[in-house]
Amino acid sequence: MAVNGPDRVLIVDDHSLVRDGLRSIFDDAFPSCTILEADSLEAALNTLEQEGDVDLVLLDLNIPDVSHLSGLEALRDRFPATPVVMVSGVTDRKVVRDALAAGAAGFVPKSLKRAAILDALNQVLSGEIYMPELEGDDSAAAEEDAIRSRIDSLTPQQRVVLGHLVAGRLNKQIAYELDVSMTTVKAHVSAILQKMNVFSRTQAVIMAGKIGFKG
């Protein structure tokens, strides 16, 4: 899968060997990408505050200063437009589904081979949600559950606007239909993209289409 490479990525893991391994994947696939590193959630938050936006955060599920998904939740709260991919040796189905429902852009097991990890990251960079294949699990159903959870996080007005996006209407048409300003529509669209963890209207429409959302 060919996608535009990321400009900057933050790797958050308390094990230097894991960070080195993930860094080498980016060095090989995206040699111009700048890699930032942090060994704790606190360091990660400080790095993002100081360095500004990044295209992707790779976050270990188990680092010393987080509990369960608290690290993901903190990053999603402070930097809602930044996709966060969980990277973990844990592949429990409930943990994976909980992470995706909480807004993770993907869940990558550390046991995957390099090529599979790169494919997973490419899927996320192209706006998809990456869900690993787990024994006895229905990945498609889990992805749909995650999408529904994200759409459920929208306000009623945002859901209405998303319905108009799905119908293919432009901002000026939505503004006319809802009798609101273009500025208001743009604000709603921006919030929708952030909450759905996508970067374009097209990606939001595709995601909504996967569960048959019409508004």
C-alpha positions as CSV (number, residue, x, y, z in Angstrom):
1,M,0.0,0.0,0.0
2,A,1.6,3.3,-1.1
3,V,0.8,6.3,1.1
4,N,2.5,9.6,1.7
5,G,5.1,9.1,4.3
6,P,4.8,10.8,7.7
7,D,7.0,13.8,8.4
8,R,7.3,13.3,12.1
9,V,6.5,10.4,14.4
10,L,6.7,10.0,18.2
11,I,7.6,6.6,19.6
12,V,6.6,6.1,23.3
13,D,8.0,3.0,24.9
14,D,10.1,2.5,28.1
15,H,12.3,-0.1,26.4
16,S,15.1,1.3,24.2
17,L,15.3,-1.9,22.1
18,V,11.6,-1.6,21.2
19,R,12.1,2.0,20.2
20,D,15.1,1.1,18.2
21,G,13.2,-1.6,16.4
22,L,10.3,0.7,15.5
23,R,12.7,3.5,14.5
24,S,14.5,1.1,12.1
25,I,11.2,0.4,10.4
26,F,10.6,4.1,9.7
27,D,14.2,4.6,8.8
28,D,13.9,2.0,6.1
29,A,10.4,2.8,4.8
30,F,10.4,6.6,5.3
31,P,14.0,7.8,5.5
32,S,13.0,11.5,5.5
33,C,10.8,11.0,8.6
34,T,11.9,12.7,11.8
35,I,11.6,10.3,14.8
36,L,10.9,11.6,18.3
37,E,11.2,9.3,21.3
38,A,9.8,9.2,24.8
39,D,10.1,6.6,27.6
40,S,7.0,7.6,29.5
41,L,3.7,9.3,29.1
42,E,4.9,12.4,30.9
43,A,7.8,12.7,28.5
44,A,5.5,12.1,25.5
45,L,3.1,14.9,26.6
46,N,6.0,17.2,27.2
47,T,7.5,16.4,23.8
48,L,4.3,17.1,22.0
49,E,3.8,20.4,23.9
50,Q,7.3,21.5,23.0
51,E,7.7,20.1,19.5
52,G,4.2,20.6,18.2
53,D,2.1,18.3,16.0
54,V,3.3,14.9,14.8
55,D,1.7,12.7,12.1
56,L,1.6,9.6,14.3
57,V,2.2,8.4,17.9
58,L,3.1,4.8,18.6
59,L,2.3,4.2,22.2
60,D,3.2,1.1,24.2
61,L,0.2,-0.2,26.2
62,N,2.3,-0.9,29.3
63,I,4.6,1.9,30.4
64,P,5.3,2.7,34.0
65,D,3.2,5.9,34.4
66,V,0.0,4.6,32.8
67,S,-2.7,2.3,33.8
68,H,-4.5,0.2,31.1
69,L,-5.7,2.8,28.5
70,S,-5.0,6.0,30.6
71,G,-2.1,6.9,28.3
72,L,-4.2,6.7,25.2
73,E,-7.0,8.6,26.9
74,A,-4.6,11.4,28.0
75,L,-3.2,11.8,24.5
76,R,-6.6,11.7,22.8
77,D,-7.8,14.4,25.3
78,R,-4.8,16.7,24.8
79,F,-4.1,16.1,21.1
80,P,-7.4,14.8,19.6
81,A,-6.3,15.3,16.0
82,T,-3.2,13.1,16.3
83,P,-3.6,9.5,15.5
84,V,-2.4,7.1,18.2
85,V,-1.5,3.5,17.5
86,M,-1.2,1.2,20.4
87,V,1.8,-1.2,20.3
88,S,1.8,-4.1,22.7
89,G,2.8,-7.6,23.4
90,V,-0.8,-8.1,24.8
91,T,-3.3,-9.3,22.2
92,D,-6.3,-9.9,24.4
93,R,-9.4,-9.3,22.3
94,K,-11.1,-7.1,25.0
95,V,-8.0,-4.9,25.4
96,V,-7.8,-4.5,21.6
97,R,-11.5,-3.6,21.3
98,D,-11.4,-1.3,24.3
99,A,-8.4,0.5,22.8
100,L,-10.1,1.0,19.4
101,A,-13.3,2.1,21.1
102,A,-11.3,4.7,23.1
103,G,-10.0,6.2,19.9
104,A,-6.9,4.3,19.0
105,A,-6.2,4.5,15.3
106,G,-4.9,0.9,15.4
107,F,-3.5,-1.8,17.6
108,V,-0.2,-3.4,16.5
109,P,1.1,-6.5,18.3
110,K,4.8,-6.5,18.9
111,S,4.9,-10.1,17.6
112,L,4.1,-9.0,14.1
113,K,6.9,-9.2,11.5
114,R,8.4,-6.0,10.2
115,A,6.4,-6.2,6.9
116,A,3.2,-6.6,8.7
117,I,3.9,-3.8,11.1
118,L,4.7,-1.5,8.1
119,D,1.5,-2.5,6.4
120,A,-0.5,-1.7,9.6
121,L,1.1,1.7,9.9
122,N,0.4,2.4,6.2
123,Q,-3.2,1.6,6.8
124,V,-3.4,4.0,9.6
125,L,-1.6,6.7,7.7
126,S,-4.1,6.3,4.9
127,G,-7.0,6.9,7.3
128,E,-8.0,3.4,8.1
129,I,-8.4,1.7,11.5
130,Y,-5.9,-1.2,11.9
131,M,-7.2,-4.2,13.8
132,P,-5.0,-7.3,14.1
133,E,-6.4,-10.7,13.2
134,L,-6.9,-12.5,16.5
135,E,-7.8,-16.2,16.8
136,G,-11.5,-16.7,17.2
137,D,-12.2,-13.0,16.7
138,D,-14.4,-11.2,14.1
139,S,-12.1,-8.3,13.1
140,A,-14.8,-6.7,10.9
141,A,-17.3,-6.7,13.7
142,A,-14.7,-5.2,16.1
143,E,-13.9,-2.4,13.6
144,E,-17.6,-1.6,13.2
145,D,-17.9,-1.5,17.0
146,A,-15.0,1.0,17.1
147,I,-16.6,3.2,14.3
148,R,-20.0,3.2,16.1
149,S,-18.3,4.2,19.3
150,R,-16.6,7.2,17.6
151,I,-19.8,8.3,15.9
152,D,-21.6,8.0,19.2
153,S,-19.2,10.5,20.6
154,L,-20.5,13.2,18.2
155,T,-23.0,15.7,19.4
156,P,-26.5,15.6,17.9
157,Q,-25.7,18.5,15.6
158,Q,-22.4,16.9,14.5
159,R,-24.3,13.7,13.6
160,V,-26.6,15.8,11.5
161,V,-23.7,17.4,9.7
162,L,-22.0,14.0,9.2
163,G,-25.3,12.8,7.6
164,H,-25.0,15.7,5.1
165,L,-21.4,14.8,4.4
166,V,-22.4,11.2,3.7
167,A,-25.1,12.6,1.3
168,G,-22.4,14.4,-0.6
169,R,-23.4,18.0,0.3
170,L,-20.9,20.8,0.3
171,N,-20.4,23.2,3.3
172,K,-22.5,25.9,1.7
173,Q,-25.3,23.5,1.0
174,I,-25.2,22.2,4.6
175,A,-25.2,25.8,5.9
176,Y,-28.3,26.6,3.8
177,E,-30.1,23.4,4.9
178,L,-29.4,24.0,8.6
179,D,-29.7,27.8,8.4
180,V,-26.3,28.4,10.0
181,S,-23.2,30.2,9.0
182,M,-20.4,28.6,6.9
183,T,-18.1,29.2,9.9
184,T,-20.4,27.0,12.1
185,V,-20.4,24.2,9.5
186,K,-16.6,24.3,9.2
187,A,-16.3,24.1,13.0
188,H,-18.6,21.1,13.1
189,V,-16.7,19.4,10.3
190,S,-13.4,20.0,12.0
191,A,-14.8,18.5,15.3
192,I,-16.2,15.5,13.4
193,L,-12.8,14.7,11.8
194,Q,-11.1,15.0,15.2
195,K,-13.5,12.7,17.0
196,M,-13.5,10.2,14.2
197,N,-9.7,10.3,14.1
198,V,-9.6,11.0,10.3
199,F,-8.1,13.8,8.3
200,S,-10.5,14.4,5.4
201,R,-14.2,14.4,4.7
202,T,-13.8,11.5,2.3
203,Q,-12.3,9.4,5.1
204,A,-15.1,10.3,7.4
205,V,-17.7,9.4,4.8
206,I,-16.0,6.0,4.0
207,M,-15.8,5.2,7.7
208,A,-19.5,6.1,8.2
209,G,-20.4,4.0,5.2
210,K,-18.9,0.9,6.8
211,I,-21.7,0.8,9.3
212,G,-24.4,2.2,7.0
213,F,-24.6,5.6,8.8
214,K,-27.0,8.0,7.0
215,G,-27.5,10.6,9.7
